[in-house]
Amino acid sequence: MKHLEHSKWTAVKKIKNWRHYEVLNINKKKKMVEMFSVCAKKNRIEVSFDDLKDSSKWLSGWIEIVEECA
């Protein structure tokens, strides 16, 4: 779990209009992390460990994702 402390993540799909998040707290009992949006620090979310492992939802690090226009 130590590797999750202050780690940075990119949401594949925007959450609360933002993609880039940083881990704030780790709850081992609930198997969840609390994260905040880097651009809007008051935006907080909880994400399960399983969701962080799912590359269709989260990518490790801050990665630029360009959305295609329809």
mmCIF file of the N, C-alpha and C atoms, coordinates in Angstrom:
data_MODEL
# 
_entry.id   MODEL 
# 
loop_
_atom_site.group_PDB 
_atom_site.id 
_atom_site.type_symbol 
_atom_site.label_atom_id 
_atom_site.label_alt_id 
_atom_site.label_comp_id 
_atom_site.label_asym_id 
_atom_site.label_entity_id 
_atom_site.label_seq_id 
_atom_site.pdbx_PDB_ins_code 
_atom_site.Cartn_x 
_atom_site.Cartn_y 
_atom_site.Cartn_z 
_atom_site.occupancy 
_atom_site.B_iso_or_equiv 
_atom_site.pdbx_formal_charge 
_atom_site.auth_seq_id 
_atom_site.auth_comp_id 
_atom_site.auth_asym_id 
_atom_site.auth_atom_id 
_atom_site.pdbx_PDB_model_num 
ATOM 1   N N  . MET A 1 1  ? 0.810   -1.200 0.000   1.00 0.00 ? 1  MET A N  1 
ATOM 2   C CA . MET A 1 1  ? 0.000   0.000  0.000   1.00 0.00 ? 1  MET A CA 1 
ATOM 3   C C  . MET A 1 1  ? 0.850   1.259  0.000   1.00 0.00 ? 1  MET A C  1 
ATOM 4   N N  . LYS A 1 2  ? 2.073   1.141  0.442   1.00 0.00 ? 2  LYS A N  1 
ATOM 5   C CA . LYS A 1 2  ? 2.966   2.300  0.524   1.00 0.00 ? 2  LYS A CA 1 
ATOM 6   C C  . LYS A 1 2  ? 3.140   2.950  -0.853  1.00 0.00 ? 2  LYS A C  1 
ATOM 7   N N  . HIS A 1 3  ? 3.102   2.135  -1.906  1.00 0.00 ? 3  HIS A N  1 
ATOM 8   C CA . HIS A 1 3  ? 3.290   2.667  -3.259  1.00 0.00 ? 3  HIS A CA 1 
ATOM 9   C C  . HIS A 1 3  ? 2.129   3.559  -3.696  1.00 0.00 ? 3  HIS A C  1 
ATOM 10  N N  . LEU A 1 4  ? 0.973   3.470  -3.010  1.00 0.00 ? 4  LEU A N  1 
ATOM 11  C CA . LEU A 1 4  ? -0.181  4.296  -3.373  1.00 0.00 ? 4  LEU A CA 1 
ATOM 12  C C  . LEU A 1 4  ? -0.125  5.699  -2.779  1.00 0.00 ? 4  LEU A C  1 
ATOM 13  N N  . GLU A 1 5  ? 0.663   5.881  -1.712  1.00 0.00 ? 5  GLU A N  1 
ATOM 14  C CA . GLU A 1 5  ? 0.723   7.187  -1.060  1.00 0.00 ? 5  GLU A CA 1 
ATOM 15  C C  . GLU A 1 5  ? 1.146   8.270  -2.043  1.00 0.00 ? 5  GLU A C  1 
ATOM 16  N N  . HIS A 1 6  ? 0.312   9.297  -2.171  1.00 0.00 ? 6  HIS A N  1 
ATOM 17  C CA . HIS A 1 6  ? 0.561   10.462 -3.032  1.00 0.00 ? 6  HIS A CA 1 
ATOM 18  C C  . HIS A 1 6  ? 0.773   10.099 -4.503  1.00 0.00 ? 6  HIS A C  1 
ATOM 19  N N  . SER A 1 7  ? 0.322   8.907  -4.891  1.00 0.00 ? 7  SER A N  1 
ATOM 20  C CA . SER A 1 7  ? 0.475   8.515  -6.295  1.00 0.00 ? 7  SER A CA 1 
ATOM 21  C C  . SER A 1 7  ? -0.491  9.321  -7.161  1.00 0.00 ? 7  SER A C  1 
ATOM 22  N N  . LYS A 1 8  ? -0.154  9.445  -8.424  1.00 0.00 ? 8  LYS A N  1 
ATOM 23  C CA . LYS A 1 8  ? -0.924  10.237 -9.375  1.00 0.00 ? 8  LYS A CA 1 
ATOM 24  C C  . LYS A 1 8  ? -1.604  9.328  -10.376 1.00 0.00 ? 8  LYS A C  1 
ATOM 25  N N  . TRP A 1 9  ? -2.863  9.693  -10.732 1.00 0.00 ? 9  TRP A N  1 
ATOM 26  C CA . TRP A 1 9  ? -3.670  8.844  -11.594 1.00 0.00 ? 9  TRP A CA 1 
ATOM 27  C C  . TRP A 1 9  ? -4.432  9.676  -12.609 1.00 0.00 ? 9  TRP A C  1 
ATOM 28  N N  . THR A 1 10 ? -4.715  9.053  -13.754 1.00 0.00 ? 10 THR A N  1 
ATOM 29  C CA . THR A 1 10 ? -5.539  9.665  -14.789 1.00 0.00 ? 10 THR A CA 1 
ATOM 30  C C  . THR A 1 10 ? -6.786  8.815  -14.984 1.00 0.00 ? 10 THR A C  1 
ATOM 31  N N  . ALA A 1 11 ? -7.946  9.461  -14.877 1.00 0.00 ? 11 ALA A N  1 
ATOM 32  C CA . ALA A 1 11 ? -9.216  8.780  -15.131 1.00 0.00 ? 11 ALA A CA 1 
ATOM 33  C C  . ALA A 1 11 ? -9.413  8.686  -16.639 1.00 0.00 ? 11 ALA A C  1 
ATOM 34  N N  . VAL A 1 12 ? -9.717  7.498  -17.139 1.00 0.00 ? 12 VAL A N  1 
ATOM 35  C CA . VAL A 1 12 ? -9.935  7.323  -18.571 1.00 0.00 ? 12 VAL A CA 1 
ATOM 36  C C  . VAL A 1 12 ? -11.140 8.159  -19.012 1.00 0.00 ? 12 VAL A C  1 
ATOM 37  N N  . LYS A 1 13 ? -12.199 8.157  -18.194 1.00 0.00 ? 13 LYS A N  1 
ATOM 38  C CA . LYS A 1 13 ? -13.367 9.011  -18.437 1.00 0.00 ? 13 LYS A CA 1 
ATOM 39  C C  . LYS A 1 13 ? -13.401 10.056 -17.341 1.00 0.00 ? 13 LYS A C  1 
ATOM 40  N N  . LYS A 1 14 ? -13.672 11.298 -17.709 1.00 0.00 ? 14 LYS A N  1 
ATOM 41  C CA . LYS A 1 14 ? -13.679 12.393 -16.742 1.00 0.00 ? 14 LYS A CA 1 
ATOM 42  C C  . LYS A 1 14 ? -14.609 12.100 -15.573 1.00 0.00 ? 14 LYS A C  1 
ATOM 43  N N  . ILE A 1 15 ? -14.158 12.457 -14.385 1.00 0.00 ? 15 ILE A N  1 
ATOM 44  C CA . ILE A 1 15 ? -14.952 12.346 -13.166 1.00 0.00 ? 15 ILE A CA 1 
ATOM 45  C C  . ILE A 1 15 ? -15.059 13.755 -12.594 1.00 0.00 ? 15 ILE A C  1 
ATOM 46  N N  . LYS A 1 16 ? -16.290 14.222 -12.436 1.00 0.00 ? 16 LYS A N  1 
ATOM 47  C CA . LYS A 1 16 ? -16.540 15.599 -11.978 1.00 0.00 ? 16 LYS A CA 1 
ATOM 48  C C  . LYS A 1 16 ? -15.795 16.600 -12.860 1.00 0.00 ? 16 LYS A C  1 
ATOM 49  N N  . ASN A 1 17 ? -15.784 16.339 -14.162 1.00 0.00 ? 17 ASN A N  1 
ATOM 50  C CA . ASN A 1 17 ? -15.161 17.185 -15.187 1.00 0.00 ? 17 ASN A CA 1 
ATOM 51  C C  . ASN A 1 17 ? -13.637 17.208 -15.166 1.00 0.00 ? 17 ASN A C  1 
ATOM 52  N N  . TRP A 1 18 ? -12.995 16.321 -14.428 1.00 0.00 ? 18 TRP A N  1 
ATOM 53  C CA . TRP A 1 18 ? -11.535 16.295 -14.357 1.00 0.00 ? 18 TRP A CA 1 
ATOM 54  C C  . TRP A 1 18 ? -11.014 14.876 -14.561 1.00 0.00 ? 18 TRP A C  1 
ATOM 55  N N  . ARG A 1 19 ? -9.766  14.793 -15.008 1.00 0.00 ? 19 ARG A N  1 
ATOM 56  C CA . ARG A 1 19 ? -9.120  13.500 -15.235 1.00 0.00 ? 19 ARG A CA 1 
ATOM 57  C C  . ARG A 1 19 ? -7.977  13.209 -14.264 1.00 0.00 ? 19 ARG A C  1 
ATOM 58  N N  . HIS A 1 20 ? -7.231  14.234 -13.873 1.00 0.00 ? 20 HIS A N  1 
ATOM 59  C CA . HIS A 1 20 ? -5.999  14.015 -13.118 1.00 0.00 ? 20 HIS A CA 1 
ATOM 60  C C  . HIS A 1 20 ? -6.243  14.129 -11.615 1.00 0.00 ? 20 HIS A C  1 
ATOM 61  N N  . TYR A 1 21 ? -5.899  13.043 -10.925 1.00 0.00 ? 21 TYR A N  1 
ATOM 62  C CA . TYR A 1 21 ? -6.142  12.943 -9.486  1.00 0.00 ? 21 TYR A CA 1 
ATOM 63  C C  . TYR A 1 21 ? -4.887  12.474 -8.764  1.00 0.00 ? 21 TYR A C  1 
ATOM 64  N N  . GLU A 1 22 ? -4.825  12.813 -7.469  1.00 0.00 ? 22 GLU A N  1 
ATOM 65  C CA . GLU A 1 22 ? -3.725  12.372 -6.623  1.00 0.00 ? 22 GLU A CA 1 
ATOM 66  C C  . GLU A 1 22 ? -4.307  11.740 -5.362  1.00 0.00 ? 22 GLU A C  1 
ATOM 67  N N  . VAL A 1 23 ? -3.669  10.672 -4.897  1.00 0.00 ? 23 VAL A N  1 
ATOM 68  C CA . VAL A 1 23 ? -4.141  9.969  -3.702  1.00 0.00 ? 23 VAL A CA 1 
ATOM 69  C C  . VAL A 1 23 ? -3.861  10.830 -2.470  1.00 0.00 ? 23 VAL A C  1 
ATOM 70  N N  . LEU A 1 24 ? -4.906  10.984 -1.650  1.00 0.00 ? 24 LEU A N  1 
ATOM 71  C CA . LEU A 1 24 ? -4.811  11.768 -0.422  1.00 0.00 ? 24 LEU A CA 1 
ATOM 72  C C  . LEU A 1 24 ? -4.750  10.844 0.799   1.00 0.00 ? 24 LEU A C  1 
ATOM 73  N N  . ASN A 1 25 ? -5.658  9.882  0.867   1.00 0.00 ? 25 ASN A N  1 
ATOM 74  C CA . ASN A 1 25 ? -5.725  8.938  1.987   1.00 0.00 ? 25 ASN A CA 1 
ATOM 75  C C  . ASN A 1 25 ? -5.949  7.523  1.472   1.00 0.00 ? 25 ASN A C  1 
ATOM 76  N N  . ILE A 1 26 ? -5.472  6.556  2.248   1.00 0.00 ? 26 ILE A N  1 
ATOM 77  C CA . ILE A 1 26 ? -5.660  5.143  1.916   1.00 0.00 ? 26 ILE A CA 1 
ATOM 78  C C  . ILE A 1 26 ? -6.423  4.485  3.065   1.00 0.00 ? 26 ILE A C  1 
ATOM 79  N N  . ASN A 1 27 ? -7.530  3.834  2.734   1.00 0.00 ? 27 ASN A N  1 
ATOM 80  C CA . ASN A 1 27 ? -8.316  3.119  3.732   1.00 0.00 ? 27 ASN A CA 1 
ATOM 81  C C  . ASN A 1 27 ? -8.176  1.620  3.451   1.00 0.00 ? 27 ASN A C  1 
ATOM 82  N N  . LYS A 1 28 ? -7.278  0.976  4.174   1.00 0.00 ? 28 LYS A N  1 
ATOM 83  C CA . LYS A 1 28 ? -6.995  -0.449 3.940   1.00 0.00 ? 28 LYS A CA 1 
ATOM 84  C C  . LYS A 1 28 ? -8.185  -1.334 4.274   1.00 0.00 ? 28 LYS A C  1 
ATOM 85  N N  . LYS A 1 29 ? -8.942  -0.981 5.319   1.00 0.00 ? 29 LYS A N  1 
ATOM 86  C CA . LYS A 1 29 ? -10.093 -1.800 5.718   1.00 0.00 ? 29 LYS A CA 1 
ATOM 87  C C  . LYS A 1 29 ? -11.166 -1.817 4.639   1.00 0.00 ? 29 LYS A C  1 
ATOM 88  N N  . LYS A 1 30 ? -11.457 -0.656 4.065   1.00 0.00 ? 30 LYS A N  1 
ATOM 89  C CA . LYS A 1 30 ? -12.483 -0.550 3.023   1.00 0.00 ? 30 LYS A CA 1 
ATOM 90  C C  . LYS A 1 30 ? -11.912 -0.858 1.634   1.00 0.00 ? 30 LYS A C  1 
ATOM 91  N N  . LYS A 1 31 ? -10.581 -0.980 1.547   1.00 0.00 ? 31 LYS A N  1 
ATOM 92  C CA . LYS A 1 31 ? -9.892  -1.190 0.270   1.00 0.00 ? 31 LYS A CA 1 
ATOM 93  C C  . LYS A 1 31 ? -10.243 -0.074 -0.714  1.00 0.00 ? 31 LYS A C  1 
ATOM 94  N N  . MET A 1 32 ? -10.117 1.165  -0.201  1.00 0.00 ? 32 MET A N  1 
ATOM 95  C CA . MET A 1 32 ? -10.450 2.350  -0.987  1.00 0.00 ? 32 MET A CA 1 
ATOM 96  C C  . MET A 1 32 ? -9.339  3.386  -0.816  1.00 0.00 ? 32 MET A C  1 
ATOM 97  N N  . VAL A 1 33 ? -9.237  4.265  -1.799  1.00 0.00 ? 33 VAL A N  1 
ATOM 98  C CA . VAL A 1 33 ? -8.377  5.435  -1.662  1.00 0.00 ? 33 VAL A CA 1 
ATOM 99  C C  . VAL A 1 33 ? -9.236  6.681  -1.841  1.00 0.00 ? 33 VAL A C  1 
ATOM 100 N N  . GLU A 1 34 ? -8.890  7.721  -1.102  1.00 0.00 ? 34 GLU A N  1 
ATOM 101 C CA . GLU A 1 34 ? -9.513  9.022  -1.293  1.00 0.00 ? 34 GLU A CA 1 
ATOM 102 C C  . GLU A 1 34 ? -8.565  9.822  -2.167  1.00 0.00 ? 34 GLU A C  1 
ATOM 103 N N  . MET A 1 35 ? -9.119  10.421 -3.214  1.00 0.00 ? 35 MET A N  1 
ATOM 104 C CA . MET A 1 35 ? -8.302  11.184 -4.149  1.00 0.00 ? 35 MET A CA 1 
ATOM 105 C C  . MET A 1 35 ? -8.885  12.577 -4.309  1.00 0.00 ? 35 MET A C  1 
ATOM 106 N N  . PHE A 1 36 ? -8.018  13.506 -4.726  1.00 0.00 ? 36 PHE A N  1 
ATOM 107 C CA . PHE A 1 36 ? -8.495  14.843 -5.041  1.00 0.00 ? 36 PHE A CA 1 
ATOM 108 C C  . PHE A 1 36 ? -8.065  15.204 -6.456  1.00 0.00 ? 36 PHE A C  1 
ATOM 109 N N  . SER A 1 37 ? -8.883  16.038 -7.081  1.00 0.00 ? 37 SER A N  1 
ATOM 110 C CA . SER A 1 37 ? -8.561  16.515 -8.421  1.00 0.00 ? 37 SER A CA 1 
ATOM 111 C C  . SER A 1 37 ? -7.408  17.514 -8.315  1.00 0.00 ? 37 SER A C  1 
ATOM 112 N N  . VAL A 1 38 ? -6.422  17.368 -9.160  1.00 0.00 ? 38 VAL A N  1 
ATOM 113 C CA . VAL A 1 38 ? -5.256  18.238 -9.116  1.00 0.00 ? 38 VAL A CA 1 
ATOM 114 C C  . VAL A 1 38 ? -5.630  19.678 -9.483  1.00 0.00 ? 38 VAL A C  1 
ATOM 115 N N  . CYS A 1 39 ? -6.565  19.848 -10.398 1.00 0.00 ? 39 CYS A N  1 
ATOM 116 C CA . CYS A 1 39 ? -6.949  21.176 -10.864 1.00 0.00 ? 39 CYS A CA 1 
ATOM 117 C C  . CYS A 1 39 ? -8.032  21.830 -9.998  1.00 0.00 ? 39 CYS A C  1 
ATOM 118 N N  . ALA A 1 40 ? -8.770  21.032 -9.257  1.00 0.00 ? 40 ALA A N  1 
ATOM 119 C CA . ALA A 1 40 ? -9.827  21.544 -8.380  1.00 0.00 ? 40 ALA A CA 1 
ATOM 120 C C  . ALA A 1 40 ? -9.745  20.754 -7.076  1.00 0.00 ? 40 ALA A C  1 
ATOM 121 N N  . LYS A 1 41 ? -8.822  21.171 -6.219  1.00 0.00 ? 41 LYS A N  1 
ATOM 122 C CA . LYS A 1 41 ? -8.463  20.380 -5.044  1.00 0.00 ? 41 LYS A CA 1 
ATOM 123 C C  . LYS A 1 41 ? -9.624  20.083 -4.098  1.00 0.00 ? 41 LYS A C  1 
ATOM 124 N N  . LYS A 1 42 ? -10.707 20.856 -4.179  1.00 0.00 ? 42 LYS A N  1 
ATOM 125 C CA . LYS A 1 42 ? -11.863 20.591 -3.318  1.00 0.00 ? 42 LYS A CA 1 
ATOM 126 C C  . LYS A 1 42 ? -12.675 19.399 -3.810  1.00 0.00 ? 42 LYS A C  1 
ATOM 127 N N  . ASN A 1 43 ? -12.472 18.984 -5.062  1.00 0.00 ? 43 ASN A N  1 
ATOM 128 C CA . ASN A 1 43 ? -13.167 17.812 -5.604  1.00 0.00 ? 43 ASN A CA 1 
ATOM 129 C C  . ASN A 1 43 ? -12.493 16.555 -5.072  1.00 0.00 ? 43 ASN A C  1 
ATOM 130 N N  . ARG A 1 44 ? -13.241 15.805 -4.263  1.00 0.00 ? 44 ARG A N  1 
ATOM 131 C CA . ARG A 1 44 ? -12.717 14.576 -3.671  1.00 0.00 ? 44 ARG A CA 1 
ATOM 132 C C  . ARG A 1 44 ? -13.574 13.406 -4.127  1.00 0.00 ? 44 ARG A C  1 
ATOM 133 N N  . ILE A 1 45 ? -12.924 12.286 -4.349  1.00 0.00 ? 45 ILE A N  1 
ATOM 134 C CA . ILE A 1 45 ? -13.635 11.064 -4.737  1.00 0.00 ? 45 ILE A CA 1 
ATOM 135 C C  . ILE A 1 45 ? -13.027 9.891  -3.984  1.00 0.00 ? 45 ILE A C  1 
ATOM 136 N N  . GLU A 1 46 ? -13.788 8.803  -3.878  1.00 0.00 ? 46 GLU A N  1 
ATOM 137 C CA . GLU A 1 46 ? -13.275 7.550  -3.333  1.00 0.00 ? 46 GLU A CA 1 
ATOM 138 C C  . GLU A 1 46 ? -13.268 6.518  -4.452  1.00 0.00 ? 46 GLU A C  1 
ATOM 139 N N  . VAL A 1 47 ? -12.171 5.775  -4.527  1.00 0.00 ? 47 VAL A N  1 
ATOM 140 C CA . VAL A 1 47 ? -11.998 4.781  -5.587  1.00 0.00 ? 47 VAL A CA 1 
ATOM 141 C C  . VAL A 1 47 ? -11.517 3.487  -4.944  1.00 0.00 ? 47 VAL A C  1 
ATOM 142 N N  . SER A 1 48 ? -12.088 2.375  -5.375  1.00 0.00 ? 48 SER A N  1 
ATOM 143 C CA . SER A 1 48 ? -11.666 1.077  -4.830  1.00 0.00 ? 48 SER A CA 1 
ATOM 144 C C  . SER A 1 48 ? -10.322 0.657  -5.422  1.00 0.00 ? 48 SER A C  1 
ATOM 145 N N  . PHE A 1 49 ? -9.614  -0.170 -4.674  1.00 0.00 ? 49 PHE A N  1 
ATOM 146 C CA . PHE A 1 49 ? -8.342  -0.697 -5.173  1.00 0.00 ? 49 PHE A CA 1 
ATOM 147 C C  . PHE A 1 49 ? -8.555  -1.425 -6.498  1.00 0.00 ? 49 PHE A C  1 
ATOM 148 N N  . ASP A 1 50 ? -9.665  -2.172 -6.594  1.00 0.00 ? 50 ASP A N  1 
ATOM 149 C CA . ASP A 1 50 ? -9.950  -2.924 -7.817  1.00 0.00 ? 50 ASP A CA 1 
ATOM 150 C C  . ASP A 1 50 ? -10.120 -1.996 -9.020  1.00 0.00 ? 50 ASP A C  1 
ATOM 151 N N  . ASP A 1 51 ? -10.801 -0.860 -8.820  1.00 0.00 ? 51 ASP A N  1 
ATOM 152 C CA . ASP A 1 51 ? -10.975 0.088  -9.923  1.00 0.00 ? 51 ASP A CA 1 
ATOM 153 C C  . ASP A 1 51 ? -9.642  0.674  -10.376 1.00 0.00 ? 51 ASP A C  1 
ATOM 154 N N  . LEU A 1 52 ? -8.737  0.932  -9.429  1.00 0.00 ? 52 LEU A N  1 
ATOM 155 C CA . LEU A 1 52 ? -7.420  1.465  -9.811  1.00 0.00 ? 52 LEU A CA 1 
ATOM 156 C C  . LEU A 1 52 ? -6.633  0.467  -10.655 1.00 0.00 ? 52 LEU A C  1 
ATOM 157 N N  . LYS A 1 53 ? -6.864  -0.820 -10.438 1.00 0.00 ? 53 LYS A N  1 
ATOM 158 C CA . LYS A 1 53 ? -6.172  -1.859 -11.209 1.00 0.00 ? 53 LYS A CA 1 
ATOM 159 C C  . LYS A 1 53 ? -6.766  -2.035 -12.603 1.00 0.00 ? 53 LYS A C  1 
ATOM 160 N N  . ASP A 1 54 ? -7.962  -1.489 -12.813 1.00 0.00 ? 54 ASP A N  1 
ATOM 161 C CA . ASP A 1 54 ? -8.679  -1.641 -14.083 1.00 0.00 ? 54 ASP A CA 1 
ATOM 162 C C  . ASP A 1 54 ? -8.246  -0.550 -15.063 1.00 0.00 ? 54 ASP A C  1 
ATOM 163 N N  . SER A 1 55 ? -7.456  -0.935 -16.060 1.00 0.00 ? 55 SER A N  1 
ATOM 164 C CA . SER A 1 55 ? -6.907  0.048  -17.009 1.00 0.00 ? 55 SER A CA 1 
ATOM 165 C C  . SER A 1 55 ? -7.968  0.654  -17.930 1.00 0.00 ? 55 SER A C  1 
ATOM 166 N N  . SER A 1 56 ? -9.187  0.124  -17.904 1.00 0.00 ? 56 SER A N  1 
ATOM 167 C CA . SER A 1 56 ? -10.255 0.751  -18.677 1.00 0.00 ? 56 SER A CA 1 
ATOM 168 C C  . SER A 1 56 ? -10.871 1.923  -17.897 1.00 0.00 ? 56 SER A C  1 
ATOM 169 N N  . LYS A 1 57 ? -10.471 2.048  -16.612 1.00 0.00 ? 57 LYS A N  1 
ATOM 170 C CA . LYS A 1 57 ? -10.982 3.131  -15.768 1.00 0.00 ? 57 LYS A CA 1 
ATOM 171 C C  . LYS A 1 57 ? -9.896  4.106  -15.331 1.00 0.00 ? 57 LYS A C  1 
ATOM 172 N N  . TRP A 1 58 ? -8.723  3.577  -14.965 1.00 0.00 ? 58 TRP A N  1 
ATOM 173 C CA . TRP A 1 58 ? -7.645  4.406  -14.421 1.00 0.00 ? 58 TRP A CA 1 
ATOM 174 C C  . TRP A 1 58 ? -6.302  4.035  -15.024 1.00 0.00 ? 58 TRP A C  1 
ATOM 175 N N  . LEU A 1 59 ? -5.461  5.047  -15.239 1.00 0.00 ? 59 LEU A N  1 
ATOM 176 C CA . LEU A 1 59 ? -4.093  4.858  -15.708 1.00 0.00 ? 59 LEU A CA 1 
ATOM 177 C C  . LEU A 1 59 ? -3.159  5.487  -14.689 1.00 0.00 ? 59 LEU A C  1 
ATOM 178 N N  . SER A 1 60 ? -2.078  4.798  -14.373 1.00 0.00 ? 60 SER A N  1 
ATOM 179 C CA . SER A 1 60 ? -1.113  5.308  -13.411 1.00 0.00 ? 60 SER A CA 1 
ATOM 180 C C  . SER A 1 60 ? -0.343  6.475  -14.017 1.00 0.00 ? 60 SER A C  1 
ATOM 181 N N  . GLY A 1 61 ? -0.185  7.543  -13.248 1.00 0.00 ? 61 GLY A N  1 
ATOM 182 C CA . GLY A 1 61 ? 0.510   8.735  -13.708 1.00 0.00 ? 61 GLY A CA 1 
ATOM 183 C C  . GLY A 1 61 ? -0.464  9.724  -14.336 1.00 0.00 ? 61 GLY A C  1 
ATOM 184 N N  . TRP A 1 62 ? 0.071   10.863 -14.732 1.00 0.00 ? 62 TRP A N  1 
ATOM 185 C CA . TRP A 1 62 ? -0.760  11.869 -15.399 1.00 0.00 ? 62 TRP A CA 1 
ATOM 186 C C  . TRP A 1 62 ? -0.500  11.774 -16.882 1.00 0.00 ? 62 TRP A C  1 
ATOM 187 N N  . ILE A 1 63 ? -1.523  11.359 -17.586 1.00 0.00 ? 63 ILE A N  1 
ATOM 188 C CA . ILE A 1 63 ? -1.399  11.082 -19.017 1.00 0.00 ? 63 ILE A CA 1 
ATOM 189 C C  . ILE A 1 63 ? -2.396  11.949 -19.772 1.00 0.00 ? 63 ILE A C  1 
ATOM 190 N N  . GLU A 1 64 ? -1.967  12.528 -20.871 1.00 0.00 ? 64 GLU A N  1 
ATOM 191 C CA . GLU A 1 64 ? -2.876  13.341 -21.676 1.00 0.00 ? 64 GLU A CA 1 
ATOM 192 C C  . GLU A 1 64 ? -3.736  12.416 -22.521 1.00 0.00 ? 64 GLU A C  1 
ATOM 193 N N  . ILE A 1 65 ? -5.043  12.602 -22.416 1.00 0.00 ? 65 ILE A N  1 
ATOM 194 C CA . ILE A 1 65 ? -5.978  11.829 -23.219 1.00 0.00 ? 65 ILE A CA 1 
ATOM 195 C C  . ILE A 1 65 ? -6.717  12.808 -24.116 1.00 0.00 ? 65 ILE A C  1 
ATOM 196 N N  . VAL A 1 66 ? -6.579  12.614 -25.408 1.00 0.00 ? 66 VAL A N  1 
ATOM 197 C CA . VAL A 1 66 ? -7.226  13.495 -26.370 1.00 0.00 ? 66 VAL A CA 1 
ATOM 198 C C  . VAL A 1 66 ? -8.527  12.834 -26.828 1.00 0.00 ? 66 VAL A C  1 
ATOM 199 N N  . GLU A 1 67 ? -9.630  13.530 -26.597 1.00 0.00 ? 67 GLU A N  1 
ATOM 200 C CA . GLU A 1 67 ? -10.920 13.007 -27.010 1.00 0.00 ? 67 GLU A CA 1 
ATOM 201 C C  . GLU A 1 67 ? -11.162 13.355 -28.469 1.00 0.00 ? 67 GLU A C  1 
ATOM 202 N N  . GLU A 1 68 ? -11.662 12.374 -29.208 1.00 0.00 ? 68 GLU A N  1 
ATOM 203 C CA . GLU A 1 68 ? -11.966 12.598 -30.615 1.00 0.00 ? 68 GLU A CA 1 
ATOM 204 C C  . GLU A 1 68 ? -13.306 13.318 -30.739 1.00 0.00 ? 68 GLU A C  1 
ATOM 205 N N  . CYS A 1 69 ? -13.376 14.261 -31.657 1.00 0.00 ? 69 CYS A N  1 
ATOM 206 C CA . CYS A 1 69 ? -14.618 14.972 -31.914 1.00 0.00 ? 69 CYS A CA 1 
ATOM 207 C C  . CYS A 1 69 ? -15.465 14.132 -32.874 1.00 0.00 ? 69 CYS A C  1 
ATOM 208 N N  . ALA A 1 70 ? -16.751 14.087 -32.618 1.00 0.00 ? 70 ALA A N  1 
ATOM 209 C CA . ALA A 1 70 ? -17.635 13.274 -33.461 1.00 0.00 ? 70 ALA A CA 1 
ATOM 210 C C  . ALA A 1 70 ? -18.042 14.023 -34.710 1.00 0.00 ? 70 ALA A C  1 
# 
